[in-house]
Amino acid sequence: MGDHILSASTAIILVEPSHPGNIGAVARAMGNMGATDLRLVNPANPLHPEAIDRATRAESILRQARTFENLETAIADLERVYGTTARERARHDRVIALPELMEEWPTGSGKVGLVFGRESSGLTNQELDLCSRLMRIPTFGEVSSLNLSHAVMVSLYEIQRLEKPMRQDTRSSDPLADVDAIQGLLRHLKESIQRTGFLRPHQETEIMERFSNFFAKANPTALEIRMWRGVFHRMDLKLEGLHENASSGTTSMIASARESQDDDPT
């Protein structure tokens, strides 16, 4: 079988999978569809006999899987990350159905990740905030949730259909920023606007979530991230200069007042 888009460009990330059999079944689904990069966040034993048995001939994927302590570390090197959700959420502008996602699937050589949550409760809001977009697999019956391995298989099948010629990314010469770079930008942004007094404690969560959504939808390149970091750095220097001038002015006023007192003949 020839080269696969998935094997080179898509990572499957499972967050706290609790059943070894499910991990093995996911590895088998990946083997069916040509994906090999399996990442596990605080998993059950991926080499448990049940996992190996369910993986069938995809045991090598289990043995090569990498484990991480948290999702942020697991996705740090990825350019785009799609988090799966089965529930209706307030973040409607970030949720996209799987078939529609295929229309905007990134091209180029960068790595993309699909994140699947816990069997019982899915991904937390904090984990979803780390994702570029949220992906929903449409269902048409009374049960909206899918078995973990089934969700992985359906997703990989849809992506693998992109083996046909895809649209060209007009910015392909400028690689997309990875997740670590975007998170670094958001931390820098938060620190900078806190200095201005714009970010008030009771608004912090909502405002930073809106900024996160904005940059996720913007699909920024690495160059654009560096440009924004440069803007914030200049803003930081300006604020520091204003603070120093204000401090210097206050010191001068105090010195002048003391001199006036010393010159007072009374």
C-alpha positions as CSV (number, residue, x, y, z in Angstrom):
1,M,0.0,0.0,0.0
2,G,1.3,3.5,-0.8
3,D,2.1,6.4,1.4
4,H,-0.8,7.7,3.5
5,I,-1.6,11.3,4.4
6,L,-2.5,10.1,7.9
7,S,0.7,8.3,8.7
8,A,2.7,11.5,8.1
9,S,0.4,14.2,9.2
10,T,-2.1,13.1,11.8
11,A,-1.7,12.2,15.5
12,I,-4.3,10.5,17.6
13,I,-4.4,11.7,21.2
14,L,-6.4,9.8,23.8
15,V,-7.0,11.6,27.1
16,E,-7.1,9.3,30.1
17,P,-8.5,6.2,28.4
18,S,-9.5,3.9,31.2
19,H,-10.0,0.6,29.4
20,P,-7.0,-1.2,27.9
21,G,-9.2,-2.9,25.4
22,N,-10.3,0.5,24.0
23,I,-6.7,1.5,23.6
24,G,-6.0,-1.7,21.7
25,A,-9.1,-1.2,19.5
26,V,-8.0,2.4,18.7
27,A,-4.6,1.1,17.6
28,R,-6.3,-1.4,15.3
29,A,-8.4,1.3,13.8
30,M,-5.3,3.4,13.2
31,G,-3.6,0.4,11.6
32,N,-6.6,0.0,9.2
33,M,-6.4,3.6,8.1
34,G,-2.6,4.1,7.9
35,A,-2.1,6.3,11.0
36,T,0.8,5.4,13.3
37,D,1.2,8.3,15.8
38,L,-0.6,7.4,19.0
39,R,-0.3,9.7,22.0
40,L,-1.8,8.8,25.4
41,V,-2.4,11.2,28.3
42,N,-2.4,9.4,31.7
43,P,-3.7,6.1,30.2
44,A,-4.5,2.7,31.5
45,N,-1.7,0.2,30.7
46,P,-1.5,0.3,26.8
47,L,0.4,-3.0,26.9
48,H,-2.1,-4.9,29.0
49,P,-2.9,-8.3,27.5
50,E,-6.4,-7.1,26.6
51,A,-5.0,-4.1,24.7
52,I,-2.6,-6.3,22.8
53,D,-5.4,-8.8,22.0
54,R,-7.7,-6.1,20.7
55,A,-5.0,-4.4,18.6
56,T,-4.7,-7.7,16.6
57,R,-1.8,-6.9,14.1
58,A,-1.4,-3.3,15.2
59,E,0.6,-4.1,18.3
60,S,3.5,-2.1,17.0
61,I,1.4,1.1,17.3
62,L,0.8,0.3,21.0
63,R,4.5,-0.3,21.6
64,Q,5.5,3.0,19.9
65,A,2.8,5.1,21.6
66,R,4.1,8.0,23.7
67,T,2.6,8.9,27.1
68,F,2.2,12.4,28.5
69,E,1.2,13.8,31.9
70,N,-1.2,16.4,30.4
71,L,-2.8,17.4,27.1
72,E,-0.9,20.6,26.6
73,T,2.4,18.7,26.5
74,A,1.0,16.0,24.2
75,I,0.0,18.6,21.5
76,A,2.8,21.1,21.8
77,D,4.4,20.2,18.5
78,L,1.2,20.1,16.5
79,E,0.1,22.9,14.1
80,R,-3.7,22.3,14.3
81,V,-5.6,20.3,17.0
82,Y,-9.2,19.3,16.7
83,G,-10.9,18.2,19.9
84,T,-13.9,15.9,19.7
85,T,-17.2,16.6,21.5
86,A,-20.6,14.9,21.5
87,R,-22.4,17.6,23.6
88,E,-23.9,20.9,22.6
89,R,-21.7,23.6,24.1
90,A,-21.7,27.4,24.4
91,R,-18.7,27.6,22.1
92,H,-20.9,27.1,19.0
93,D,-18.6,29.2,16.8
94,R,-15.8,26.7,17.3
95,V,-17.8,23.5,16.8
96,I,-17.7,22.0,13.3
97,A,-19.3,18.8,12.0
98,L,-16.8,16.2,10.8
99,P,-17.9,16.3,7.1
100,E,-17.5,20.1,7.1
101,L,-14.1,19.8,8.8
102,M,-12.8,18.0,5.8
103,E,-13.4,21.2,3.7
104,E,-10.9,23.1,5.8
105,W,-8.4,20.3,6.6
106,P,-4.9,21.8,6.6
107,T,-2.6,21.0,3.7
108,G,1.2,21.0,3.8
109,S,3.7,19.1,5.9
110,G,2.7,20.2,9.4
111,K,1.3,17.8,12.0
112,V,-2.4,17.8,12.9
113,G,-3.9,16.2,15.9
114,L,-7.3,14.6,16.8
115,V,-8.1,14.6,20.5
116,F,-10.5,12.1,22.0
117,G,-11.7,12.5,25.6
118,R,-12.4,10.1,28.4
119,E,-14.9,7.3,27.8
120,S,-17.2,8.5,30.6
121,S,-17.0,12.3,30.4
122,G,-15.1,13.4,27.3
123,L,-12.8,16.5,27.4
124,T,-13.0,19.2,30.1
125,N,-13.6,22.8,29.1
126,Q,-10.0,23.6,29.9
127,E,-8.8,20.8,27.5
128,L,-11.2,22.0,24.8
129,D,-9.7,25.5,25.1
130,L,-6.3,24.1,24.0
131,C,-7.8,22.9,20.7
132,S,-7.9,24.9,17.5
133,R,-11.4,23.8,16.7
134,L,-14.0,21.4,18.2
135,M,-15.2,18.5,16.0
136,R,-18.6,16.8,16.3
137,I,-19.4,13.5,14.6
138,P,-23.0,13.7,13.5
139,T,-25.3,10.8,14.7
140,F,-28.9,10.3,13.8
141,G,-30.3,8.0,16.6
142,E,-31.2,8.6,20.2
143,V,-27.7,7.8,21.3
144,S,-25.3,10.6,20.5
145,S,-22.0,9.2,21.9
146,L,-19.8,6.7,20.1
147,N,-17.5,4.1,21.3
148,L,-13.9,5.5,21.5
149,S,-12.5,3.2,18.7
150,H,-15.6,3.8,16.5
151,A,-15.1,7.6,16.8
152,V,-11.5,7.2,15.8
153,M,-12.2,4.9,12.9
154,V,-15.0,7.2,11.5
155,S,-12.7,10.3,11.8
156,L,-9.7,8.6,10.2
157,Y,-11.9,7.3,7.4
158,E,-13.1,10.7,6.5
159,I,-9.6,12.2,6.6
160,Q,-8.2,9.3,4.6
161,R,-10.6,10.1,1.8
162,L,-8.5,13.3,1.3
163,E,-6.0,11.1,-0.4
164,K,-7.5,12.6,-3.6
165,P,-6.0,15.9,-4.7
166,M,-6.6,18.7,-2.2
167,R,-6.9,22.4,-2.4
168,Q,-3.6,24.3,-2.2
169,D,-2.9,26.4,0.8
170,T,-1.8,29.8,-0.5
171,R,0.4,30.2,2.6
172,S,2.1,26.8,2.3
173,S,5.5,28.4,2.1
174,D,5.0,29.9,5.5
175,P,4.3,27.1,8.0
176,L,1.4,27.3,10.4
177,A,2.2,28.1,14.1
178,D,2.1,25.1,16.3
179,V,0.0,24.9,19.5
180,D,2.9,25.7,21.8
181,A,3.6,28.9,19.9
182,I,-0.1,30.0,20.1
183,Q,-0.3,29.2,23.8
184,G,2.9,31.2,24.3
185,L,1.3,34.2,22.5
186,L,-1.8,34.0,24.6
187,R,0.3,34.0,27.8
188,H,2.2,37.0,26.5
189,L,-1.0,38.8,25.6
190,K,-2.5,38.1,29.0
191,E,0.6,39.5,30.8
192,S,0.7,42.6,28.6
193,I,-2.9,43.6,28.9
194,Q,-2.9,43.0,32.6
195,R,-0.3,45.7,32.9
196,T,-2.7,48.1,31.1
197,G,-5.5,47.5,33.6
198,F,-7.8,46.3,30.7
199,L,-8.1,42.8,32.0
200,R,-10.1,42.9,35.2
201,P,-10.3,39.7,37.5
202,H,-14.0,39.1,37.0
203,Q,-13.6,39.3,33.2
204,E,-10.3,37.5,32.8
205,T,-11.7,34.0,31.9
206,E,-14.3,35.2,29.4
207,I,-11.9,37.7,27.6
208,M,-9.0,35.3,27.3
209,E,-11.4,32.6,26.0
210,R,-12.5,35.1,23.3
211,F,-8.9,35.8,22.4
212,S,-8.1,32.1,22.3
213,N,-11.1,31.5,19.9
214,F,-10.0,34.4,17.7
215,F,-6.5,33.1,17.2
216,A,-7.8,29.5,16.7
217,K,-10.1,30.6,13.9
218,A,-7.4,32.9,12.4
219,N,-5.2,29.8,11.7
220,P,-2.0,32.0,12.1
221,T,1.4,31.2,10.6
222,A,4.6,31.0,12.6
223,L,5.6,34.3,11.1
224,E,2.4,36.0,12.2
225,I,2.8,34.7,15.7
226,R,6.3,36.2,15.9
227,M,4.9,39.5,14.5
228,W,2.2,39.6,17.3
229,R,4.9,38.8,19.9
230,G,6.9,41.7,18.6
231,V,3.9,44.0,19.0
232,F,3.4,42.9,22.6
233,H,7.1,43.3,23.4
234,R,7.0,46.9,22.1
235,M,3.9,47.5,24.2
236,D,5.7,46.1,27.3
237,L,8.7,48.4,26.7
238,K,6.4,51.4,26.3
239,L,4.6,50.7,29.5
240,E,7.8,50.2,31.4
241,G,9.0,53.6,30.1
242,L,5.8,55.3,31.2
243,H,6.2,53.7,34.6
244,E,9.8,54.8,34.9
245,N,8.9,58.4,33.9
246,A,6.1,58.5,36.4
247,S,8.4,57.2,39.1
248,S,11.1,59.7,38.1
249,G,8.6,62.6,38.1
250,T,7.3,61.6,41.6
251,T,10.9,61.5,42.9
252,S,11.6,65.0,41.4
253,M,8.5,66.4,43.0
254,I,9.5,65.1,46.4
255,A,13.1,66.4,46.1
256,S,11.7,69.8,45.1
257,A,9.4,69.9,48.0
258,R,12.3,69.1,50.4
259,E,14.5,71.8,48.9
260,S,11.7,74.3,49.3
261,Q,11.4,73.4,53.0
262,D,15.2,73.7,53.4
263,D,15.1,77.2,51.8
264,D,12.2,78.4,54.0
265,P,13.8,81.0,56.5
266,T,11.1,80.3,59.0
